[in-house]
Every structure is written in structure tokens, then in C-alpha cells.
Amino acid sequence: MTRATVKAIEKDFRNAGPTGNKLHVFHRSGRWVLLKEGASRASSIHDSKAAAITKAKALFDLHKSEALVIHQPDGSIENFITV
């Protein structure tokens, strides 16, 4: 991913605001976690990133989320999907 792409994703993320209405997919302890922003517990935990993203997309409309944030294993943002 180019530096410009990363900057654009970070800008979109900031512009979406601290609404608590984003879903995050991130790596934790060898598994992929789906977490709604502001929640204290994971919505779901998966063995693969693909499975976590599939579940996140299914929940996207259900939670009326504004964005889906997909993180790389190091925690940085890989992709940012908005409505």
C-alpha cells in the first residue's frame, strides 16, 4: 500500500468521527476479532481474517454501522469501508 493510500484511509477514518458506530476487524492472540467500536466484548472471534471480514460485512447493515475498519496484524489500518 502506498503512503498516499495510507494517508487517505487515515483521513477517512478521522472524518468518520468518534461515533462508536464503526466495526473493527483486528488480530489478537492468534485469532481475528470483530469488535464494535466502544464495546467491551468482541462481537465474534475467528480463526481466519477472511471469516472475520465476512461476518463483519454481514453485521454492517444490521448494526447500521458507518464504517468497517480492517486492520493489519500490526494494528495499522489496512482498509476502511464506508457506507
Phi, psi and omega in degrees: 000135182283161179299322180296321178296316179299315179299319180295318179296315179298321179296314178301319180299312179296320181293334178292339174079168181273059186278342186074013184246036177243148173256137180242137171246120181213163183268131180211123176053043176081003181230166178255128188247139173251123185224130173281132182305130180092347180282151179266345180233150180293144174288323177196160179230137187226155177282335181235153177296319181300318179295321179294319179293320178300314179296318180299318179295325178292324181275346184308307181287322181302317180274358184053044182289150177271335183203153172243122182250117180255123183259155172277166180304332180278359178097346179289161183279126177266319182208150181225113184248125179250170182296000000 
